[in-house]
Amino acid sequence: MKNTSSIPDWMNNIPDSDRWQTAEPILKGWSADQKYRIFTHDGRSLLLRLSDASLAEAKKAEFERVRQASALGIPMSFPVAFGICTGSGAQGGPEGQPFVYSLLDWIEGEDAQDILPHLADDQAYRLGCEAGEWLHLMHTLPAPAGSASPAAAARSEIERKQGKYDSCGHRLPFDRELIRQIEARLPLLENAAPAFRQGDYHPGNMILAPGGSLHIIDFNRSDYGDPYRDFNRLVTFTSRISLPFAKGQLDGYLQSEPHPPDFFGRLSLYCALECLYAIVWAAPFGEPEISDTLKRSRQIWTDFDGFKQNVPIWYDK
């Protein structure tokens, strides 16, 4: 029988939860999902993610994207089950409301962002190459018919965020020049085709297993769009955590097949957008997120020499 002292009553509404022994809340991360580590009676570990029932359609599409990516053989959280629980009270979620759930295999190990800074450069570079190869494999998944073009998506984002930037109360001293550099790169998207995007590809969403293998987790920001946008985190986060890993990720990706001549132009465009508009995300959180974000934006500006070049100065060969 289920250990009712370790499994909340509201979880009874999830199919096969009678096989669970304990559920441990996971409090880290920025996702709005509620997360639990589930331990089953037969010794298995699972990741349970809960979302509001109003997000059912979006979460079902996310689960399907995870299923498609896992079918490529990428070492990642494998999707187990998805469903909607519509009960109320004891049969609802933590607040007694309907909820959407997804179950995935648990990846045992440590956060890569905590381990990479302490690895030898050649080992971090090798893992980065693997991460680049897997990202390239994900990007082979085509977008569904009718997906927005990267050009339209970028224009829409700028229209949506520029007003918020102007009114957020924080300005970058180089913002006018940054906007000019963004506008100069937008024509590169005219013929770009949408494809699968992981959406948040950096070592904070990677696990180093006990044997040293790298695994990808957390696809809750995945979608379809310009796949090269997945490199905005390379400059924003990854290069700060481990420069050898960041260089390896680029090499691993680019060695998978010849890249088009506009690769670095599009990469730098998305880094420029991140540089300018990241403060829009950070402002509602207050300090220290505001200071940290402004510092990262200044570093991105420096990494691209004021966006006078498309290749980060730490990678330019």
Secondary structure, 3 states (H helix, E strand, C coil): CCCCCCCCHHHHHCCCHHHEEEEEEECCCCCCCEEEEEEECCCCEEEEEEEEHHHHHHHHHHHHHHHHHHCCCCCECCEEEEEEECCCHHHCCCCCCCEEEEEEECCCCEEHHHHHHHCCHHHHHHHHHHHHHHHHHHCCCECCCCCCCHHHHHHHHHHHHHHHHHHCCCCCCCHHHHHHHHHHHHHHHCCCCCEEECCCCCHHHEEECCCCCEEECCCCCCEEECHHHHHHHHHHHHHHHCHHHHHHHHHHHHCCCCCCCCHHHHHHHHHHHHHHHHHHHHHHHCCCHHHHHHHHHHHHHHHCCCCCCCCCCCCCC
